[in-house]
Amino acid sequence: MRINETVKIPNLSRVWSARSLLPVRHTNLKVNVLNADSPEQIIKKDTVLGTVSPVKVINVTPAKKEARNGSATPVKKPNEKDVVAELIKKLPDELAGSQLSCVKYLIRRHEA
């Protein structure tokens, strides 16, 4: 597996690629992008959408918090609504009006 980090796409106004976990193959990959500008924009073939780095897939067991008496209890997962609210709070200040509304809608729509 490989990961593609979020980057602004060169030569396009207010367009970013999304951080994506990608298979090793190099063709026919789908990478989400965000167009935060009102006009439709076209990404030309062979446009660089960021740097791809290899990642190691690991099995993760749920974290446990150890109490003073030595017993362990599962760590509470973060509330998804809190995570989404935090993400929305960190949006760039340059987004305003309908653009901000669209981005908020997309984040909430894909929060699952």
N, C-alpha and C positions, 0 to 999 in steps of 0.2 A: 504494500500500500504506500501511497505517497500523499502529501498534503500540499495544497496550494494556498498560500496566505492571501488575505485581503489586500488588494492594491488598487490605486486609481489607474484606470486604463489610459495609456498615453494617447494623445491626439483626440480625445473625446472630452466634451464638457460634462463634468459632474457624473461620471460613470465609474463604478467600482466593481471589481470581481469579488465574489463571496469566498470566504475561506471554505475550502472543499476537501474532503477525503476522497482520493482518486485511486482507481485500480492501477496496476503497473503498466497496462497497455497505453499506447501513445496516440491512438486514433479514435474518433467518434466519442470523445468524452464530452459530457455536459457539465458546464460550470455556470452556476447562477451569477447573474450580474444585476446591478441596480443602476437604473438610469434616473437620477434625481433631477433631471432637467425636463422641461415640458416637451420639447420637440423629440420626435423619434430619431434615434441615432443607429447607425449600422457599424458593427464591428467587422472589419475586413479580415479575410482569411489570413492566417499566420500572424495575427496580432498577439503580442506577448501578454498573457494574462497573469503574470506573476512568476515567482520562482517556485519550483516544485522541489520538495525535500522528502527523502525517504523517512518513513515512520515504522516503528515496531508495534505490531498488534499484540496486546497483552490481555489476559483474562483478569478482570478486576473483581475482587470479592467486596461486598459491602463493608465500609469502614465501621469499626466499633470503637466506642469510647470506654476507656477503662476507669472504673470507679475506684475510690480509695480502698474499698474492701477487696479489690482484685477481680470483681465480676465485670463483665463487658456488656454494654448495651449498644444496639445499632445507632449510628449517627444519623440524625434527621436529615433527609434530603432537603435542599432549598426549595422554597415555595416557587412554583413556576411563574405565578403572577408577579412575585417580587423580582424575579430575574428579568422578566419582560419590562417591568417598570424601570428598573435600573438601566437596562439597555436603551430604552426610550429617552431617559434622562441624559444619556451620554451622546445623543445625536448632535451633529455639528450645528453650530449657531447659524450657519449660512442657509440651512433649510428653513423655509418659512411658508406660511399660507397653505396652499393646496399641496405643495411638495411635501411639507411636513406631515400633513394629513395622510397622504398616500403612503409614506414610509411607515408611519405608525400603523396604518391598516395592514400593510404587508407583514410587519413584525408580528402583530397579533394573529393574523391569519395563519402564519407558519410557526406559531409557538410550540406546537406539539411535536 
